Amino acid sequence: MPCWRDKRIYLLIDEADQFFRAQSGSQYAQLAALRALSDEGRCCFILAGFWDLYEAAVIDYQSPLRNFGEVLVIGALEPEACLALATQPLRRLRLSFASDALVRQLVQASGQRANLVSILCQECLEALAPGERVIEARHLAKALASQPVQDSLAGWSRLSQDPQACGLDRIAVYQTALQGHSSLAELDAFLVAQGLTGQAHALQQALQRLQLAFVLRADGPRWRFAVPLLQGQFEAEEVRVLLAQDLQALRGP
């Protein structure tokens, strides 16, 4: 009979953010117990989540997770892996792209985001007429504008449970869309000009959230869209209306 006391248990906790939100309001009692088990060498924990997990592991000084384990942020695939993901499954179906440049255009538009590469390829297949075996520029153009691709880019406007934090996220994105880039200093100056002071720290966290969500990426001191396709989601006049609405909400009644 095996002795389970001699075994090390590996436990994966997925979608852990709700758990961490609850823990932050209860002095992290259960998290402290998990850490104690890990310190004893009895369990190894793999925690998967988004902002609340990141906050507990990196930002909250009182959290038992701080300096407890290694934080791994999932980002873009390597270009070679994206090219393989886009071409190898099609090759098995005896399908291909008209040129290497067309595949590179698809990868660049996706921001090297794995799920978006897969969705774009699927939409290219959907655009093929019966009997067509080669994906051309017109098929890719149709895929880039398809509803499934647009849907895959949605959801970034509600990354937090805090409505004010979500508003700052949106303001950062809208300003990036209007200017082509943004920076913490520029965003803070913009809010100060709108009569909203003392927002620098909250803006810094907003940029961190948007980076974790693969919406924005750091390019030196500036921030740009991580997925080039996102830039095309915003029409300037609509963005200005939405921006004014979030600024008014941030000011309060």
WOSUL-V873003 format. One record per helix or strand of 3 or more residues. SS is the DSSP state (H for helix, E for strand). FROM is the first residue (numbers start at 1). LEN is the number of residues. If there is no record, write none. Layout:
ss=[SS	SS]
from=[FROM	FROM]
len=[LEN	LEN]
//
This chain:
ss=[H	E	H	H	E	H	H	H	H	H	H	H	H	H	E	E	H	H]
from=[4	9	17	29	43	51	79	100	114	137	147	163	184	200	216	222	228	236]
len=[3	5	8	11	5	9	14	11	14	8	6	17	10	13	4	4	4	16]
//
